[in-house]
Amino acid sequence: MDDYLAGLDRAMKRMPATKESKERFAIPAVKVFYEGKTTVLENFGTIADTLNREPDHLMKYLLQEMGTAGKIEGQRGVFQGKFSEQAIARQVESYFEEYVVCTECRLPDTHLIKNDRVLMLKCDACGAHRPVRKRKATSTVQKDVIEEGETYELRIESVGNKGDGIAKVDKYLIFVPGAVKGEIVRAKIKKISGTLAFSEIVERKGKIS
């Protein structure tokens, strides 16, 4: 009996730690900044690589769900319009739930296949498979361009009469005390009043010429 238990213990130690791998998997945090009237998803390529999906497939999904136009530029994704990090992150999470994670074992070890013209998600870990649902675009992402308590990367476009830096995001003028024209900062929104927002600097990213 002792030999049996010892052998069982050794076998258990050699088993792959699937639960641990599931807990370790994490989607990279969305990183965006704004260029004119566009939103740039700085780490789009990294997100697609982590999800193990084709960048074109991920981009097509995001454009449909966000109701906008855009393109892939190298490792970046560029979207027409202003979208918050939180709004894009929710769409990436929705993509993960629909096109990546197995609904049976909750592992991301999956791939997409077509079966009689039906797109299927096949799990390499447990063997489960399911059809991928066709989704309709929600076109609701832009409702929360900025939110109180959240942090955004901003480009200071001008300086107000009281010396505060001013950034523009969609319809909002964001006042950033201590920032100078041309500077890029990460700022936390303290208060929103109509189309005016007041913030504080969290991090200085540098200055553009």
N, C-alpha and C positions, 0 to 999 in steps of 0.2 A: 504493500500500500504506500509506503514511504517513497519507493522508486516511482510509482505511478504519479503521486502528487508532485514530486520533483520534476518529472517530465512534463506534466501539465503546466507547471509554473514556467518552465523554459519556453514552452510553446506559446503561452500567453504573452510573454515578453517579446517574442518575435513577430507577433501580429502587427500589421500596419495600424498606426494610430489615426484612424479615419475621423474619429470624433475630434481629436486635437486639430487635425488639418482643417476641419470645418470651422472650428472656433477661430483659427488663425486667419482665415480668409477675410479680407476686407477690401471694399471698393475704395480706390484712392479718393481723397477729399477733392471736390471740384474747386478749381482755381480759375477765376475769371478776371478780366479787366476790360475796360471800354476804350474803343477807338472810334471817335466820332459817333456815328449812329449805329455802330455795330458792337456786339458782345463777342469777346474772344475767349474761348475755352482753352486755356493755356496748356493743360495736360490731357487733352483729348486722346492723343496717341497712347499715353500711359494707361488711361482707363480702358481703351479698346484692347490693349495687350493683356491687361490684368483679367479682363472678362473673357479673353481668348476668343474674340469675335472679330470679323472683318470690319475695319473702320468704316467702309462704305455702308454696311448694314446698320451699324450703330448710328451713323450720321443720318441716314434716311429715316430711321425711327424718330430721332430727336426733332428733325425738321417737321415731320408730320404731326407729332404731339405738340410742338410749340407753335405750329401754325405760321411758320416763317420760311424764309429762304436762307441759304448758307452754303458753305463749302469747306473742304479740308485743305489747309495750307501747311504742308509738312506734318508736324506733330500737333498742330493747333486746329481747332474747329472754330469757324467764324460764322456768326449768326446775325442776320439783319434785325435791328431793334435792340432794346435794352432788357436784359433778363438777369435776375439775381442769381447768386450762387445757390441759394436754397431752392429756387424754382428748377434750375437745371439738375441739381442733385436729386430732386424727386423724380425727374424723368429718367435719369440714369438708374435709379433704384427700381423703377417700374420695368425698365428694359431687363435688368438683372432677374427680376421675378418672372418675367414672361419668357425670355430667350436664353437664360443661363442656368439658373438654379433648378435642381431636381425637386419636384414637389413631394417625392416619396422619402428620400434620404437627406434632403436639404444640402447636398454637396454640389459644387459648381463644376464637377468633372463630367461635362456633357458636350454634345455636339449636335448640330442641326442637320437633318436629313430630309429628303423629300420622298414621300411614299404615295404613289398615285396622285401626284400634284398637290398633296397635302404636306405642309411643312410640319415636321415632327421634331421634338426634343428628345434625344436618346441619352440616357445616363450610362456612362462607362463604369460607374462605381457599383450600382445595384441592378442595372439592366432595365430599369423602368423606362417607359416612353409615353409621350402624350402629344397630342396635336397642339400647335401654337395657335392661339386665337387671333383673329383679325381684329384690330382695334380701330376705333374712329378717333380722329384728332379731337382733342379737347379745346384747344385754342384759348386756354384760360391762364396760361403761364404769366402773362404780362401784368396781371392784376396786382401782384405784390412785388413791384420793381425794387422798392426798398422797404425795410421794416424797422421799427424801433428796437434797439437792443442788438441788432445784427451789425456785422463788420463787413466793409466793402473796400475794394481797391479803387482809389479815385485819382483822377488827374486834375490838378488845380489849374483852372483856365484863366482866372482873374483874381484880383484882390479887391475887397469891398472898402467902403469909406472908413470903417473902423479897423482896417488892417487884417481882417480875416480872409483866409483863402476861400475861394468859391469854386466848387465843382458842379457840373451839370450831369444829371442822370435822368433821361426821359424828360418829364415835365418838372422835375424837382431841381431847385437850387440848394446845394448843400454847403453850409458854412463850416469851415474847418479852421479854428483858431490856431495861429502859429505856423500855418502853411504858407508857402510862397508860390508865386506864379511859375508854372512849369514843373512843379514838384509832383511826384507820385507817392501817395501815402495810403496806408490802410487805416480807415477811420471807423469808429463805432458810432452809430446813429443814436443820439440821446433823446431827441424829440422831433416829431414831425407836426407841422402846423400848416395845413393846406398844401401848397406846393413848396413850402420852405422846410428845410431840415437842418438840424443843428447837431454837430458831432464833435468828437475828440479824437486826436491822433493816437493810434495804437502802435504804428510802425512807420518809419520813413523808408521808402523804397529807392529814393534817388531823385534826380532831376533830369529832365529832358531839355535839350536846347531848342 
